[in-house]
Amino acid sequence: MEKWNQSSSDFTLLGLLPQNQTGLLLLMLIIFVFSLALCGNSGMIHLIRVDPRLHTPMYFLLSQLSLMDLMYISTTVPKMAFNFLSGQKSISFLGCGVQSFFFLTMACSEGLLLASMAYDRFVAICHPLHYPIRMSKIMCLKMIIGSWILGSINSLAHTVYALHIPYCHSRSINHFFCDVPAMLPLACMDTWVYEYMVFVSTSLFLLLPFLGITASYGRVLFAVFHMRSKEGKKKAFTTCSTHLTVVTFYYAPFVYTYLRPRSLRSPTEDKILAVFYTILTPMLNPIIYSLRNKEVLGAMTRVLGTFPSTKP
């Protein structure tokens, strides 16, 4: 009964920023980045929905990436900002579980979705004649649903385990959100088995997709260098470099954080790395995909160009 009472009480998030003017300025910057992410990803989803020329598998997958990024950044930043501005650092036991579930779901689902996007470019460039069959609407839908379901199942397993750990040490989580590995030092039981499962889960949902993406783009770049058309080569290279930029920003800090043993990790370093995949990447994705993509820029011109014509 004692353990249940311990595990049902609130946690304290120590946060990312110091409680001073410097911290306030950094928070304002984070809120600005948060606003850009909301506008950019919402705009990308709307653009892909209303422009018929973007109704292709690649942009359908991109719209799902924007949706995941919206939910991703909304899981961590609002609570962090509220705690800083209110001076309160507490988060309820249930709230911590909900935040952990959505964070892990978005993290795993986005990793799988990025792998699907890499496969889409691989088929489009290396096997263009087979593209309508391999990347049909049904196949694209299966990839999206599979990413969401697998991410949710994995997240649910980790969250349920975290909520059933008997916590009998300090309840101060040295992070700005409820990250399960950051909660493990608070447990009063040996968690080496679960830490091994975190390693396995990270390998399955992040490392293996990353290796698959690297292999896909390796084949793509090889095919691009052997193209005769300069215009086709330039377009393919631009698309692939855009995807690789997104992949690097997302996977590198994630894999580096979660594949290291706990003895080699530091809370400060983990929090700084988490800023990349929880705050910066959701903001950068729509910017990278729009500014380096002529089709998206063209769609923006067409959609924005319709507004003046609606005036009397």
Order of alpha helices (4+ residues) and beta strands (2+ residues): alpha-beta-alpha-alpha-beta-alpha-alpha-alpha-beta-alpha-alpha-alpha-alpha-alpha-alpha-alpha
